[in-house]
Amino acid sequence: MHDVRLNSILDNDFYKITMQNAVVKLFPSSIVKYEFINRGKHHFPAGFDAALREAVTKMAELKLTKDEKKFMARTCPYLDLPYLDFLEGYHYDPSEVKIHQEGSDLTVTVEGLWYRTILWEVPLLALISELHYEMNHMERDSNEVVMSKTLEKADSLARLGVTFAEFGTRRRHSYKVQNLVMEALTQKRESTFIGSSNVHFAMKYNVKPIGTHAHEWFMFHAAEYGFKMANELALEHWVDVYRGDLGVALSDTYTTDVFFQQFDKKFAKLFDGVRHDSGDALEFADKTIAHYQKNGINPLFKYIIFSDALNLEKVEEITNYCKGKIGVSFGIGTNLTNDVGLKPMNIVMKLIGVQAPNKEWIPTVKLSDEHGKYTGDPKMIELAKEFLRIKD
């Protein structure tokens, strides 16, 4: 028996909630499929599938509490009451999740209506990560060490004078470690810590839940409307739902260069900034600044959220480079919630298919700014590169 479980339906990344709200409104009948990708080639011990299944089954018991609903209504006024009522009635359906283990290899897929299955990805990754450390009997740093490491990082970031958020749910060591990290980050008055992507911890520690949308938002639009229209329609639909709120656009689903071709003056003015998630951070800053200047917009009135595998050295380098050129903020994930003396896992879960009206599956792909991060059907990747004129 492994008592690894989720404690709240809000123990999830905020962008899953914001995307779910948009999906409920715009794509209520779309059916999708997700797949677990073991990037780090981790080995899973015997019985891992049964332990994960047990944790997934328990998730059916989770529901939005009255206090959680009040927190959401107060903190996120752009989420309207019908959506919060929907969330109050929502339950995870474990039959949407297929888990299979062969030797030390683990297969996890999720399939069903997009508005329902969208919430699975982050908790599944968090459970897989926590169970991995527990079932392999790997001993982490003590609570004191975790707290002091976190406080040191917060001090360094405060000295740099940059704002940062905790983005580490999906690859956290465990719920306990994320809780310790949040406790440490919210202890200090003079901290530049501004919030968490985890809605449950944002509520618990009375900070802002942070996030807008993920790659899957753009990947879905590419499957539904074609690669050429993906960025533009994904942004247009986002604006239709949020009317200027949640204004950070993710730039690298089909490479930053392609994104900026479609991120025209209208979008550049409407959105507060962009998020960097792959490729060279300084190169990305240069491209972003040049794009705003070309459109007659002062880059100092905009900002970039950097969120790609950050550590303190990277944050310092980016901050010094961007000073006086464009606003910056940071979303730090694994380096906060899984810096415990053990090797962090390298795992993701991606949208891999969208069902067409004729019931055929359309494969989805992601072509980030790092070739190693391309995901999806190889034929479809080649097709996307051809359509979008992306050269290796």
Kinemage of the C-alpha trace (Angstrom):
@kinemage 1
@onewidth
@group {chain A} dominant
@subgroup {mainchain}
@vectorlist {calphas} color= white
{ca met a 1} P 0.000 0.000 0.000
{ca his a 2} L 1.349 3.409 -1.010
{ca asp a 3} L -0.519 6.361 0.362
{ca val a 4} L 0.385 8.720 -2.453
{ca arg a 5} L -2.705 10.719 -3.285
{ca leu a 6} L -4.007 14.093 -4.369
{ca asn a 7} L -5.506 16.187 -1.573
{ca ser a 8} L -7.507 18.676 -3.602
{ca ile a 9} L -9.099 19.007 -7.029
{ca leu a 10} L -7.185 22.317 -7.276
{ca asp a 11} L -3.816 20.547 -6.866
{ca asn a 12} L -3.150 21.312 -10.524
{ca asp a 13} L -1.555 23.990 -12.696
{ca phe a 14} L -3.691 27.084 -13.107
{ca tyr a 15} L -3.409 27.040 -16.908
{ca lys a 16} L -5.356 23.772 -16.909
{ca ile a 17} L -8.256 25.576 -15.214
{ca thr a 18} L -8.080 28.582 -17.549
{ca met a 19} L -7.893 26.339 -20.630
{ca gln a 20} L -10.716 24.127 -19.344
{ca asn a 21} L -12.932 27.201 -18.998
{ca ala a 22} L -12.169 28.143 -22.623
{ca val a 23} L -12.693 24.556 -23.864
{ca val a 24} L -16.076 24.256 -22.109
{ca lys a 25} L -17.176 27.403 -23.946
{ca leu a 26} L -15.661 26.839 -27.396
{ca phe a 27} L -15.019 23.114 -27.912
{ca pro a 28} L -17.481 21.197 -25.703
{ca ser a 29} L -17.695 18.148 -27.993
{ca ser a 30} L -14.023 17.731 -28.985
{ca ile a 31} L -12.421 14.367 -28.164
{ca val a 32} L -8.674 14.128 -27.573
{ca lys a 33} L -5.917 11.754 -26.536
{ca tyr a 34} L -2.852 12.298 -24.310
{ca glu a 35} L 0.231 10.122 -23.850
{ca phe a 36} L 2.907 9.899 -21.161
{ca ile a 37} L 6.445 10.436 -22.533
{ca asn a 38} L 9.347 9.100 -20.457
{ca arg a 39} L 12.019 11.514 -21.769
{ca gly a 40} L 14.535 10.540 -19.088
{ca lys a 41} L 14.208 6.781 -19.813
{ca his a 42} L 13.431 6.140 -16.136
{ca his a 43} L 12.912 2.550 -14.956
{ca phe a 44} L 9.733 1.802 -13.032
{ca pro a 45} L 9.769 -0.949 -10.363
{ca ala a 46} L 7.418 -3.951 -10.400
{ca gly a 47} L 3.909 -3.071 -9.259
{ca phe a 48} L 4.229 0.604 -10.236
{ca asp a 49} L 1.194 0.383 -12.523
{ca ala a 50} L -0.993 -0.973 -9.674
{ca ala a 51} L 0.167 1.763 -7.259
{ca leu a 52} L -0.510 4.469 -9.867
{ca arg a 53} L -3.920 2.965 -10.659
{ca glu a 54} L -4.809 3.049 -6.956
{ca ala a 55} L -3.894 6.749 -6.722
{ca val a 56} L -5.854 7.512 -9.923
{ca thr a 57} L -8.928 5.665 -8.630
{ca lys a 58} L -8.873 7.785 -5.439
{ca met a 59} L -8.995 10.941 -7.554
{ca ala a 60} L -12.654 10.219 -8.365
{ca glu a 61} L -13.473 11.241 -4.778
{ca leu a 62} L -12.114 14.777 -5.174
{ca lys a 63} L -14.514 17.670 -5.522
{ca leu a 64} L -14.403 21.445 -5.343
{ca thr a 65} L -15.197 22.597 -1.811
{ca lys a 66} L -17.266 25.696 -0.998
{ca asp a 67} L -14.145 27.486 0.267
{ca glu a 68} L -12.219 26.616 -2.896
{ca lys a 69} L -15.069 27.941 -5.023
{ca lys a 70} L -15.088 31.196 -3.020
{ca phe a 71} L -11.311 31.534 -3.454
{ca met a 72} L -11.637 31.067 -7.224
{ca ala a 73} L -14.488 33.572 -7.495
{ca arg a 74} L -12.553 36.161 -5.475
{ca thr a 75} L -9.132 35.648 -7.094
{ca cys a 76} L -10.124 34.945 -10.698
{ca pro a 77} L -13.021 37.263 -11.643
{ca tyr a 78} L -12.535 36.383 -15.338
{ca leu a 79} L -13.742 32.828 -14.587
{ca asp a 80} L -17.494 33.281 -14.729
{ca leu a 81} L -20.047 31.704 -12.391
{ca pro a 82} L -21.379 29.069 -14.844
{ca tyr a 83} L -17.830 27.687 -15.187
{ca leu a 84} L -17.292 27.647 -11.407
{ca asp a 85} L -20.643 25.844 -11.048
{ca phe a 86} L -19.435 23.344 -13.650
{ca leu a 87} L -16.178 22.827 -11.744
{ca glu a 88} L -18.120 22.302 -8.525
{ca gly a 89} L -19.942 19.411 -10.194
{ca tyr a 90} L -16.855 17.989 -11.933
{ca his a 91} L -15.380 14.624 -10.940
{ca tyr a 92} L -12.341 12.857 -12.357
{ca asp a 93} L -13.361 9.722 -14.258
{ca pro a 94} L -10.553 7.127 -13.790
{ca ser a 95} L -11.865 5.082 -16.751
{ca glu a 96} L -10.423 7.820 -19.029
{ca val a 97} L -6.904 6.755 -17.943
{ca lys a 98} L -5.230 3.606 -19.296
{ca ile a 99} L -2.139 2.406 -17.397
{ca his a 100} L 0.080 -0.470 -18.550
{ca gln a 101} L 3.477 -1.719 -17.415
{ca glu a 102} L 5.786 -4.072 -19.236
{ca gly a 103} L 8.966 -4.822 -17.314
{ca ser a 104} L 10.268 -1.421 -16.213
{ca asp a 105} L 8.431 0.463 -19.010
{ca leu a 106} L 5.287 2.398 -18.187
{ca thr a 107} L 2.546 3.394 -20.650
{ca val a 108} L -0.135 5.903 -19.650
{ca thr a 109} L -2.757 7.289 -22.031
{ca val a 110} L -5.809 9.449 -21.449
{ca glu a 111} L -8.710 9.659 -23.868
{ca gly a 112} L -12.095 11.373 -23.838
{ca leu a 113} L -13.863 14.709 -24.144
{ca trp a 114} L -11.282 17.468 -24.047
{ca tyr a 115} L -13.126 19.568 -21.464
{ca arg a 116} L -13.059 16.567 -19.091
{ca thr a 117} L -9.644 15.020 -19.779
{ca ile a 118} L -7.721 18.313 -19.744
{ca leu a 119} L -7.243 18.164 -15.968
{ca trp a 120} L -5.424 14.792 -15.883
{ca glu a 121} L -1.951 15.675 -17.214
{ca val a 122} L -0.375 17.580 -14.305
{ca pro a 123} L -1.642 15.406 -11.408
{ca leu a 124} L -0.671 12.226 -13.282
{ca leu a 125} L 2.900 13.487 -13.725
{ca ala a 126} L 3.052 14.593 -10.080
{ca leu a 127} L 1.828 11.159 -8.914
{ca ile a 128} L 4.275 9.305 -11.207
{ca ser a 129} L 7.153 11.437 -9.871
{ca glu a 130} L 6.237 10.958 -6.198
{ca leu a 131} L 5.636 7.207 -6.568
{ca his a 132} L 8.945 6.820 -8.435
{ca tyr a 133} L 10.944 8.168 -5.481
{ca glu a 134} L 8.889 6.297 -2.895
{ca met a 135} L 8.887 2.886 -4.607
{ca asn a 136} L 12.604 3.085 -5.425
{ca his a 137} L 13.268 3.903 -1.742
{ca met a 138} L 15.277 7.005 -2.605
{ca glu a 139} L 16.044 9.198 0.361
{ca arg a 140} L 15.746 12.955 -0.051
{ca asp a 141} L 17.289 15.865 1.837
{ca ser a 142} L 15.764 16.656 5.223
{ca asn a 143} L 12.918 19.164 5.569
{ca glu a 144} L 15.373 21.677 7.072
{ca val a 145} L 17.713 21.408 4.087
{ca val a 146} L 14.812 21.800 1.606
{ca met a 147} L 13.619 24.916 3.459
{ca ser a 148} L 17.088 26.481 3.733
{ca lys a 149} L 17.901 25.825 0.042
{ca thr a 150} L 14.613 27.474 -0.935
{ca leu a 151} L 15.229 30.502 1.319
{ca glu a 152} L 18.720 30.928 -0.170
{ca lys a 153} L 17.235 30.958 -3.676
{ca ala a 154} L 14.565 33.466 -2.628
{ca asp a 155} L 17.296 35.720 -1.151
{ca ser a 156} L 19.364 35.556 -4.351
{ca leu a 157} L 16.321 36.394 -6.486
{ca ala a 158} L 15.389 39.287 -4.187
{ca arg a 159} L 18.941 40.662 -4.533
{ca leu a 160} L 18.566 40.475 -8.319
{ca gly a 161} L 15.300 42.375 -7.908
{ca val a 162} L 13.307 40.051 -10.193
{ca thr a 163} L 9.837 38.677 -9.613
{ca phe a 164} L 9.368 34.922 -9.795
{ca ala a 165} L 6.656 32.305 -9.405
{ca glu a 166} L 6.743 28.641 -8.409
{ca phe a 167} L 5.926 26.456 -11.447
{ca gly a 168} L 6.958 23.038 -10.140
{ca thr a 169} L 3.884 20.829 -9.704
{ca arg a 170} L 4.329 18.417 -12.608
{ca arg a 171} L 7.803 17.214 -11.640
{ca arg a 172} L 7.779 17.824 -7.898
{ca his a 173} L 9.530 15.353 -5.628
{ca ser a 174} L 6.329 15.061 -3.618
{ca tyr a 175} L 3.381 17.009 -2.268
{ca lys a 176} L 5.291 17.425 1.043
{ca val a 177} L 8.315 18.974 -0.664
{ca gln a 178} L 6.179 21.415 -2.673
{ca asn a 179} L 4.431 22.362 0.558
{ca leu a 180} L 7.787 23.005 2.288
{ca val a 181} L 8.940 25.122 -0.660
{ca met a 182} L 5.755 27.199 -0.569
{ca glu a 183} L 6.077 27.618 3.195
{ca ala a 184} L 9.643 28.889 2.777
{ca leu a 185} L 8.774 31.220 -0.126
{ca thr a 186} L 5.907 32.881 1.748
{ca gln a 187} L 7.851 33.410 4.997
{ca lys a 188} L 9.800 36.461 3.932
{ca arg a 189} L 8.347 39.970 3.743
{ca glu a 190} L 10.992 41.394 1.414
{ca ser a 191} L 10.714 38.509 -1.082
{ca thr a 192} L 10.059 39.049 -4.807
{ca phe a 193} L 7.966 35.834 -4.931
{ca ile a 194} L 4.636 36.611 -6.636
{ca gly a 195} L 2.635 33.366 -6.776
{ca ser a 196} L 2.310 29.742 -7.772
{ca ser a 197} L 1.049 27.899 -10.829
{ca asn a 198} L -0.534 25.427 -8.373
{ca val a 199} L -4.044 26.631 -7.501
{ca his a 200} L -4.300 24.578 -4.290
{ca phe a 201} L -1.033 25.979 -2.901
{ca ala a 202} L -1.912 29.493 -4.091
{ca met a 203} L -5.064 29.235 -1.974
{ca lys a 204} L -3.310 27.592 0.995
{ca tyr a 205} L -0.631 30.301 1.144
{ca asn a 206} L -2.828 33.176 -0.023
{ca val a 207} L -0.832 34.071 -3.122
{ca lys a 208} L -1.842 34.598 -6.727
{ca pro a 209} L -2.458 31.575 -8.995
{ca ile a 210} L -0.369 32.155 -12.138
{ca gly a 211} L -0.722 30.812 -15.684
{ca thr a 212} L -2.496 31.329 -19.012
{ca his a 213} L -2.321 28.540 -21.612
{ca ala a 214} L -0.088 25.617 -22.605
{ca his a 215} L 1.222 24.108 -25.849
{ca glu a 216} L -1.854 21.889 -26.124
{ca trp a 217} L -4.021 24.974 -26.804
{ca phe a 218} L -2.034 25.651 -29.997
{ca met a 219} L -1.583 21.961 -30.862
{ca phe a 220} L -5.344 21.450 -30.772
{ca his a 221} L -5.907 24.455 -33.038
{ca ala a 222} L -3.383 23.076 -35.548
{ca ala a 223} L -5.218 19.731 -35.665
{ca glu a 224} L -8.594 21.447 -35.938
{ca tyr a 225} L -7.773 24.296 -38.362
{ca gly a 226} L -4.368 23.535 -39.909
{ca phe a 227} L -0.811 24.574 -39.054
{ca lys a 228} L -1.006 27.908 -40.898
{ca met a 229} L -3.940 29.105 -38.792
{ca ala a 230} L -2.954 27.550 -35.453
{ca asn a 231} L -1.222 30.475 -33.715
{ca glu a 232} L -3.588 33.144 -34.981
{ca leu a 233} L -6.818 31.304 -34.152
{ca ala a 234} L -5.513 30.068 -30.792
{ca leu a 235} L -4.731 33.667 -29.785
{ca glu a 236} L -7.982 35.006 -31.258
{ca his a 237} L -10.047 32.451 -29.338
{ca trp a 238} L -8.131 33.242 -26.150
{ca val a 239} L -8.936 36.928 -26.527
{ca asp a 240} L -12.611 36.094 -27.248
{ca val a 241} L -12.882 34.264 -23.919
{ca tyr a 242} L -10.710 36.452 -21.669
{ca arg a 243} L -11.144 39.934 -23.192
{ca gly a 244} L -7.674 41.172 -22.195
{ca asp a 245} L -7.182 39.192 -18.988
{ca leu a 246} L -4.557 36.410 -18.784
{ca gly a 247} L -2.440 38.180 -21.368
{ca val a 248} L 0.734 36.122 -21.680
{ca ala a 249} L 1.099 34.322 -25.011
{ca leu a 250} L 3.099 31.102 -25.322
{ca ser a 251} L 5.407 31.480 -28.293
{ca asp a 252} L 7.167 28.248 -29.184
{ca thr a 253} L 4.623 25.581 -30.173
{ca tyr a 254} L 5.601 25.928 -33.844
{ca thr a 255} L 8.875 27.832 -33.334
{ca thr a 256} L 9.192 31.430 -32.221
{ca asp a 257} L 9.944 32.675 -35.744
{ca val a 258} L 6.622 31.349 -37.057
{ca phe a 259} L 4.824 32.690 -33.964
{ca phe a 260} L 6.109 36.242 -34.493
{ca gln a 261} L 4.952 36.201 -38.119
{ca gln a 262} L 1.390 35.876 -36.756
{ca phe a 263} L 1.748 37.853 -33.516
{ca asp a 264} L 0.851 41.057 -35.339
{ca lys a 265} L 0.426 44.575 -33.949
{ca lys a 266} L -3.083 43.792 -32.680
{ca phe a 267} L -1.916 40.820 -30.609
{ca ala a 268} L 1.349 42.507 -29.609
{ca lys a 269} L -0.703 45.372 -28.142
{ca leu a 270} L -3.435 43.172 -26.639
{ca phe a 271} L -1.152 40.724 -24.840
{ca asp a 272} L 0.948 41.920 -21.893
{ca gly a 273} L 3.867 39.747 -22.898
{ca val a 274} L 5.105 36.355 -24.060
{ca arg a 275} L 6.418 33.203 -22.381
{ca his a 276} L 9.734 31.587 -23.279
{ca asp a 277} L 9.828 27.799 -22.917
{ca ser a 278} L 12.559 26.420 -25.202
{ca gly a 279} L 15.677 27.398 -27.123
{ca asp a 280} L 18.256 30.062 -26.315
{ca ala a 281} L 16.767 32.556 -23.831
{ca leu a 282} L 18.919 35.541 -24.833
{ca glu a 283} L 18.273 34.988 -28.532
{ca phe a 284} L 14.558 34.859 -27.714
{ca ala a 285} L 14.810 38.159 -25.809
{ca asp a 286} L 16.459 39.804 -28.827
{ca lys a 287} L 13.745 38.518 -31.187
{ca thr a 288} L 10.973 39.680 -28.843
{ca ile a 289} L 12.433 43.147 -28.356
{ca ala a 290} L 12.964 43.544 -32.126
{ca his a 291} L 9.388 42.407 -32.786
{ca tyr a 292} L 7.898 44.991 -30.402
{ca gln a 293} L 10.100 47.765 -31.808
{ca lys a 294} L 9.157 46.852 -35.379
{ca asn a 295} L 5.505 47.283 -34.377
{ca gly a 296} L 6.107 50.665 -32.731
{ca ile a 297} L 5.709 49.308 -29.182
{ca asn a 298} L 8.107 50.184 -26.356
{ca pro a 299} L 9.418 46.794 -25.089
{ca leu a 300} L 9.782 48.249 -21.585
{ca phe a 301} L 5.974 48.292 -21.344
{ca lys a 302} L 5.916 44.534 -22.088
{ca tyr a 303} L 7.546 41.550 -20.439
{ca ile a 304} L 8.803 38.014 -21.008
{ca ile a 305} L 8.114 35.179 -18.598
{ca phe a 306} L 11.023 32.770 -18.757
{ca ser a 307} L 10.114 29.213 -17.734
{ca asp a 308} L 12.568 26.824 -19.372
{ca ala a 309} L 14.668 24.657 -16.996
{ca leu a 310} L 15.739 27.625 -14.891
{ca asn a 311} L 18.350 27.757 -12.161
{ca leu a 312} L 19.816 30.789 -10.381
{ca glu a 313} L 22.748 31.189 -12.819
{ca lys a 314} L 20.377 31.248 -15.803
{ca val a 315} L 18.043 33.710 -14.074
{ca glu a 316} L 20.946 36.044 -13.297
{ca glu a 317} L 22.303 35.875 -16.853
{ca ile a 318} L 18.862 36.602 -18.376
{ca thr a 319} L 18.151 39.430 -15.892
{ca asn a 320} L 21.432 41.217 -16.586
{ca tyr a 321} L 20.980 40.797 -20.344
{ca cys a 322} L 17.414 42.164 -20.404
{ca lys a 323} L 17.922 45.036 -17.946
{ca gly a 324} L 16.733 48.305 -19.434
{ca lys a 325} L 15.473 46.543 -22.579
{ca ile a 326} L 12.278 44.637 -21.649
{ca gly a 327} L 10.427 43.550 -18.507
{ca val a 328} L 11.188 40.054 -17.187
{ca ser a 329} L 9.652 37.589 -14.773
{ca phe a 330} L 10.453 33.946 -14.057
{ca gly a 331} L 8.494 30.739 -13.557
{ca ile a 332} L 10.807 28.311 -11.755
{ca gly a 333} L 9.722 24.687 -11.644
{ca thr a 334} L 11.844 21.623 -10.957
{ca asn a 335} L 14.719 23.664 -9.458
{ca leu a 336} L 12.370 24.669 -6.637
{ca thr a 337} L 10.172 21.604 -6.066
{ca asn a 338} L 12.691 18.854 -6.808
{ca asp a 339} L 16.053 20.123 -5.595
{ca val a 340} L 16.334 17.522 -2.850
{ca gly a 341} L 19.633 15.752 -3.504
{ca leu a 342} L 18.142 13.298 -6.012
{ca lys a 343} L 18.019 13.367 -9.800
{ca pro a 344} L 14.772 15.050 -10.929
{ca met a 345} L 12.649 13.078 -13.373
{ca asn a 346} L 12.383 14.161 -16.999
{ca ile a 347} L 8.803 13.251 -17.857
{ca val a 348} L 6.011 14.938 -19.819
{ca met a 349} L 2.508 14.196 -20.968
{ca lys a 350} L 1.446 15.529 -24.349
{ca leu a 351} L -1.702 15.881 -26.386
{ca ile a 352} L -1.122 13.364 -29.198
{ca gly a 353} L -4.396 13.332 -31.132
{ca val a 354} L -7.681 15.115 -31.831
{ca gln a 355} L -10.671 13.172 -33.137
{ca ala a 356} L -12.137 14.491 -36.395
{ca pro a 357} L -15.940 14.479 -36.945
{ca asn a 358} L -15.544 11.302 -39.049
{ca lys a 359} L -13.963 9.608 -35.946
{ca glu a 360} L -10.482 9.513 -37.508
{ca trp a 361} L -7.610 10.637 -35.292
{ca ile a 362} L -5.581 13.674 -36.392
{ca pro a 363} L -2.089 13.462 -34.839
{ca thr a 364} L -0.838 16.602 -33.055
{ca val a 365} L 2.756 17.834 -33.067
{ca lys a 366} L 4.878 20.403 -31.273
{ca leu a 367} L 7.926 21.967 -32.938
{ca ser a 368} L 9.596 23.897 -30.158
{ca asp a 369} L 12.768 25.961 -30.562
{ca glu a 370} L 14.827 22.918 -29.541
{ca his a 371} L 14.788 20.013 -31.992
{ca gly a 372} L 15.134 17.571 -29.111
{ca lys a 373} L 11.777 18.767 -27.848
{ca tyr a 374} L 9.864 18.072 -31.084
{ca thr a 375} L 6.997 15.747 -30.168
{ca gly a 376} L 4.417 13.893 -32.231
{ca asp a 377} L 4.003 11.725 -35.284
{ca pro a 378} L 7.211 11.944 -37.440
{ca lys a 379} L 5.238 12.216 -40.713
{ca met a 380} L 3.125 15.026 -39.277
{ca ile a 381} L 6.254 16.791 -37.997
{ca glu a 382} L 7.682 16.780 -41.532
{ca leu a 383} L 4.361 18.017 -42.914
{ca ala a 384} L 4.217 20.863 -40.386
{ca lys a 385} L 7.807 21.877 -41.184
{ca glu a 386} L 6.956 21.937 -44.889
{ca phe a 387} L 3.753 23.947 -44.410
{ca leu a 388} L 5.393 26.464 -42.091
{ca arg a 389} L 8.657 26.554 -44.090
{ca ile a 390} L 10.752 25.586 -41.089
{ca lys a 391} L 14.299 24.616 -42.011
{ca asp a 392} L 16.439 22.534 -39.660
